[in-house]
Amino acid sequence: MKGVIVAAGYGTRFLPVTKTVPKEMLPLVTRPAIDIIVDEFIRSGIDEILIITSRRKKALEDYFDREAELEAVFKEQNAQAKLAKIEPQKARFFFVRQQSMRGTGHALLQARPFLGDDPFVVAYPDDLHFGEVPLAKQLIEVYEQTGCTVLATVHNPAQLNDYAVPKLDTDGMHVLDIVEKPAPGTEMSREASIGRFLYTGDFLNKLEEAFTEFGGDGEFYHVGGINKQIEEKKVVIKRLTGTRVDTGTPEGYLRALVHYVSLQPALMKILKGEIEKYG
């Protein structure tokens, strides 16, 4: 199983910092958000990871590389704890640039030479998951049981209409249809598809078909390929267990930061003390 992280976007909601810092590198205290997704992949048994980037995002490549100068300094100081903090993640990383911002479907098509016809997990870095069983592993387990493309969902989130919402078969699992941002009152379920997907080996063929039919110059999204698999009853959902946080907006990023701090008692003690100062 291979992993893909789509990290090509501009991050305009976080301007001006994203003029020079990729949104995916914004830290949860000391760890950039993208590192948490990579950790999820590795814990799920995925050790070949492609990151789809764009111009101005070389920092992502540098982060997952060795830092030879710091290593030399820390070795000279015999600073083992510091050395451990800069040790690269134990995975093989590959990078490709999406040269024009033409949507998530177009971005995934750039991954075809890396993926071939293998199944793969896709993560959109706005969605971070915390839990005993990594989210990617949850999707892999469902794929192994069904042989289908798997969409991660959350049940009945606030602002359901901001998500893609699937219509489900009577088994509560197979997807019969999916609608992006349905109008209030028209939702076909209370499940919301989030930024984690496991695609079967034939998905990119379907996506290429949909892209050919699209034939336009605007943005092309991954749902085009999903819809073709839905027609063949090859798409299911997995309602995630654990906690999902959305870093896609400054408000969501702040909530994610607080959640991350809550997992570390020493930091949480400091946060509570600071909050008490302000009543």
Secondary structure per residue as TSV (DSSP state, phi and psi in degrees):
chain	resnum	aa	ss	phi	psi
A	1	M	-	360.0	129.3
A	2	K	E	-105.8	162.1
A	3	G	E	-123.4	145.3
A	4	V	E	-129.8	132.8
A	5	I	E	-116.6	122.3
A	6	V	E	-91.2	107.1
A	7	A	-	-132.6	41.0
A	8	A	-	-97.8	-10.6
A	9	G	S	-68.7	166.0
A	10	Y	-	-78.2	-27.3
A	11	G	-	68.3	40.9
A	12	T	G	-65.4	-24.3
A	13	R	G	-67.5	-14.9
A	14	F	G	-109.2	13.0
A	15	L	T	-61.0	144.5
A	16	P	T	-91.3	-7.6
A	17	V	G	-59.6	-33.3
A	18	T	G	-79.3	4.8
A	19	K	G	-60.5	-35.3
A	20	T	T	-127.3	-19.7
A	21	V	S	-110.5	120.6
A	22	P	-	-57.1	138.9
A	23	K	G	-55.1	-35.6
A	24	E	G	-66.5	-14.8
A	25	M	G	-95.9	-1.1
A	26	L	-	-62.5	132.7
A	27	P	E	-88.9	146.9
A	28	L	E	-97.0	90.6
A	29	V	T	63.9	-90.4
A	30	T	T	-113.5	-5.4
A	31	R	E	-113.4	127.2
A	32	P	E	-65.8	149.8
A	33	A	H	-55.8	-40.2
A	34	I	H	-64.6	-27.8
A	35	D	H	-66.1	-29.6
A	36	I	H	-69.7	-36.9
A	37	I	H	-68.9	-42.0
A	38	V	H	-59.9	-42.0
A	39	D	H	-61.3	-40.5
A	40	E	H	-59.4	-44.8
A	41	F	H	-61.0	-48.7
A	42	I	H	-63.4	-41.0
A	43	R	H	-66.4	-18.4
A	44	S	T	-93.6	3.2
A	45	G	T	90.6	10.4
A	46	I	-	-96.6	117.1
A	47	D	-	-124.0	9.7
A	48	E	E	-120.5	114.4
A	49	I	E	-128.9	124.0
A	50	L	E	-102.5	130.5
A	51	I	E	-111.4	119.5
A	52	I	E	-88.7	116.7
A	53	T	E	-120.1	-165.7
A	54	S	-	-153.1	-177.3
A	55	R	T	-57.5	151.0
A	56	R	T	75.9	10.3
A	57	K	-	-119.4	29.2
A	58	K	H	-63.8	-20.9
A	59	A	H	-57.7	-30.1
A	60	L	H	-65.5	-42.5
A	61	E	H	-65.6	-42.2
A	62	D	H	-64.4	-37.9
A	63	Y	H	-63.1	-38.9
A	64	F	T	-89.9	9.8
A	65	D	S	-99.8	173.1
A	66	R	-	-73.3	154.1
A	67	E	-	-115.2	85.3
A	68	A	H	-61.7	-39.3
A	69	E	H	-64.5	-46.5
A	70	L	H	-64.2	-39.6
A	71	E	H	-57.0	-44.9
A	72	A	H	-63.4	-42.9
A	73	V	H	-62.9	-46.3
A	74	F	H	-69.5	-33.5
A	75	K	H	-66.7	-40.5
A	76	E	H	-63.2	-34.8
A	77	Q	T	-84.8	-5.1
A	78	N	T	55.1	39.1
A	79	A	-	-93.3	79.3
A	80	Q	H	-65.2	-37.5
A	81	A	H	-63.6	-41.0
A	82	K	H	-68.2	-38.7
A	83	L	H	-58.8	-42.1
A	84	A	H	-62.7	-33.9
A	85	K	H	-69.4	-26.3
A	86	I	H	-105.3	4.7
A	87	E	-	-65.8	129.7
A	88	P	-	-62.6	152.2
A	89	Q	-	-60.4	145.9
A	90	K	S	-85.5	74.5
A	91	A	S	-152.8	164.4
A	92	R	E	-97.7	125.5
A	93	F	E	-108.7	141.1
A	94	F	E	-131.4	150.6
A	95	F	E	-134.9	140.6
A	96	V	E	-140.9	145.7
A	97	R	E	-101.1	135.9
A	98	Q	-	-86.9	109.7
A	99	Q	S	-78.5	-16.7
A	100	S	S	-139.6	142.0
A	101	M	-	-80.2	89.6
A	102	R	-	-117.0	23.8
A	103	G	-	99.9	167.2
A	104	T	H	-68.8	-34.7
A	105	G	H	-64.9	-44.2
A	106	H	H	-61.6	-40.4
A	107	A	H	-60.1	-44.9
A	108	L	H	-65.0	-30.6
A	109	L	H	-65.4	-23.3
A	110	Q	T	-69.1	-16.3
A	111	A	T	-89.1	-2.5
A	112	R	H	-55.8	-44.6
A	113	P	H	-61.4	-31.0
A	114	F	H	-76.6	-37.8
A	115	L	H	-89.6	-32.5
A	116	G	T	58.7	-129.1
A	117	D	T	-112.2	26.5
A	118	D	-	-85.8	150.6
A	119	P	-	-68.0	155.9
A	120	F	E	-156.7	154.7
A	121	V	E	-103.1	135.1
A	122	V	E	-113.9	134.5
A	123	A	E	-122.4	134.6
A	124	Y	-	-100.5	125.2
A	125	P	T	-72.3	-1.0
A	126	D	T	-69.7	-25.4
A	127	D	E	-101.3	116.0
A	128	L	E	-111.8	143.8
A	129	H	E	-123.1	136.8
A	130	F	E	-127.1	126.3
A	131	G	S	176.5	165.8
A	132	E	S	-63.2	-42.5
A	133	V	S	-102.3	116.7
A	134	P	-	-56.8	145.8
A	135	L	H	-61.7	-41.4
A	136	A	H	-59.1	-38.8
A	137	K	H	-66.0	-37.2
A	138	Q	H	-59.5	-41.3
A	139	L	H	-68.4	-40.1
A	140	I	H	-61.6	-41.0
A	141	E	H	-62.4	-40.1
A	142	V	H	-68.9	-39.4
A	143	Y	H	-60.4	-42.9
A	144	E	H	-64.6	-27.6
A	145	Q	H	-82.5	-31.8
A	146	T	H	-115.2	-24.8
A	147	G	-	71.1	16.4
A	148	C	S	-108.4	162.2
A	149	T	E	-63.6	140.2
A	150	V	E	-124.2	127.4
A	151	L	E	-103.1	128.2
A	152	A	E	-77.2	135.9
A	153	T	E	-132.5	158.2
A	154	V	E	-117.6	147.3
A	155	H	E	-92.1	126.1
A	156	N	S	50.4	54.5
A	157	P	-	-73.4	163.5
A	158	A	T	-62.1	145.0
A	159	Q	T	57.6	49.2
A	160	L	G	-52.1	-32.8
A	161	N	G	-73.2	-2.3
A	162	D	G	-89.4	-0.8
A	163	Y	S	-112.3	171.0
A	164	A	E	-83.3	128.0
A	165	V	E	-116.6	122.7
A	166	P	E	-87.7	151.0
A	167	K	E	-95.3	130.8
A	168	L	E	-108.5	148.7
A	169	D	-	-71.0	175.7
A	170	T	T	-64.1	-19.3
A	171	D	T	-78.5	-3.8
A	172	G	S	70.1	14.9
A	173	M	S	-132.2	-50.3
A	174	H	B	-73.8	138.6
A	175	V	E	-92.2	128.4
A	176	L	E	-99.4	-22.7
A	177	D	E	-167.2	162.9
A	178	I	E	-148.6	135.8
A	179	V	E	-126.2	127.4
A	180	E	E	-76.6	127.5
A	181	K	S	46.0	62.9
A	182	P	-	-63.4	150.4
A	183	A	-	-64.5	145.7
A	184	P	T	-53.3	132.8
A	185	G	T	92.5	-10.4
A	186	T	-	-106.9	3.9
A	187	E	-	-60.8	136.9
A	188	M	S	-91.2	-5.9
A	189	S	-	-165.1	-178.5
A	190	R	S	-107.3	18.4
A	191	E	E	-96.1	140.5
A	192	A	E	-120.9	125.7
A	193	S	E	-76.1	129.6
A	194	I	E	-112.6	-175.3
A	195	G	E	-81.4	53.0
A	196	R	E	-146.9	124.8
A	197	F	E	-139.0	146.4
A	198	L	E	-116.6	120.7
A	199	Y	E	-107.1	139.6
A	200	T	-	-73.2	168.0
A	201	G	T	-62.5	-22.3
A	202	D	T	-93.1	2.2
A	203	F	H	-62.1	-43.0
A	204	L	H	-65.4	-30.0
A	205	N	H	-62.0	-44.2
A	206	K	H	-64.3	-39.7
A	207	L	H	-65.7	-39.8
A	208	E	H	-64.9	-39.1
A	209	E	H	-60.0	-46.5
A	210	A	H	-65.1	-35.3
A	211	F	H	-68.2	-38.8
A	212	T	H	-63.1	-42.5
A	213	E	H	-67.6	-33.3
A	214	F	H	-61.1	-52.6
A	215	G	-	57.9	12.5
A	216	G	-	-104.8	-180.0
A	217	D	S	-102.6	-1.5
A	218	G	S	-84.5	-158.6
A	219	E	-	-84.1	136.3
A	220	F	-	-117.2	129.2
A	221	Y	-	-109.6	160.3
A	222	H	T	-64.6	-21.7
A	223	V	H	-60.4	-25.6
A	224	G	H	-57.8	-41.6
A	225	G	H	-74.4	-37.1
A	226	I	H	-61.1	-42.8
A	227	N	H	-59.5	-37.6
A	228	K	H	-67.3	-34.8
A	229	Q	H	-74.6	-31.3
A	230	I	H	-60.9	-39.2
A	231	E	H	-58.6	-27.8
A	232	E	T	-98.6	8.6
A	233	K	T	57.9	44.0
A	234	K	-	-116.1	23.6
A	235	V	E	-128.4	131.1
A	236	V	E	-130.6	168.9
A	237	I	E	-112.0	159.0
A	238	K	E	-132.6	109.8
A	239	R	E	-71.7	119.4
A	240	L	-	-68.2	151.1
A	241	T	-	-109.3	149.4
A	242	G	S	105.9	-161.7
A	243	T	E	-118.5	130.4
A	244	R	E	-112.7	133.7
A	245	V	E	-122.8	146.7
A	246	D	E	-110.8	115.6
A	247	T	-	-98.6	17.1
A	248	G	S	-72.1	-15.3
A	249	T	S	-129.6	160.6
A	250	P	H	-56.2	-37.7
A	251	E	H	-66.0	-44.4
A	252	G	H	-65.4	-38.4
A	253	Y	H	-60.9	-41.4
A	254	L	H	-63.0	-42.4
A	255	R	H	-62.8	-40.6
A	256	A	H	-63.2	-40.2
A	257	L	H	-62.6	-44.2
A	258	V	H	-63.8	-41.8
A	259	H	H	-62.1	-43.1
A	260	Y	H	-62.0	-42.3
A	261	V	H	-63.4	-35.7
A	262	S	H	-64.3	-20.5
A	263	L	T	-82.3	-5.9
A	264	Q	S	-124.8	102.0
A	265	P	H	-52.8	-40.5
A	266	A	H	-64.8	-41.6
A	267	L	H	-71.1	-37.0
A	268	M	H	-64.8	-35.7
A	269	K	H	-61.5	-41.1
A	270	I	H	-65.5	-44.8
A	271	L	H	-60.6	-45.2
A	272	K	H	-61.0	-40.3
A	273	G	H	-64.1	-39.5
A	274	E	H	-67.9	-39.8
A	275	I	H	-62.2	-40.8
A	276	E	H	-61.9	-29.8
A	277	K	H	-62.5	-30.4
A	278	Y	T	-100.6	8.0
A	279	G	-	72.9	360.0
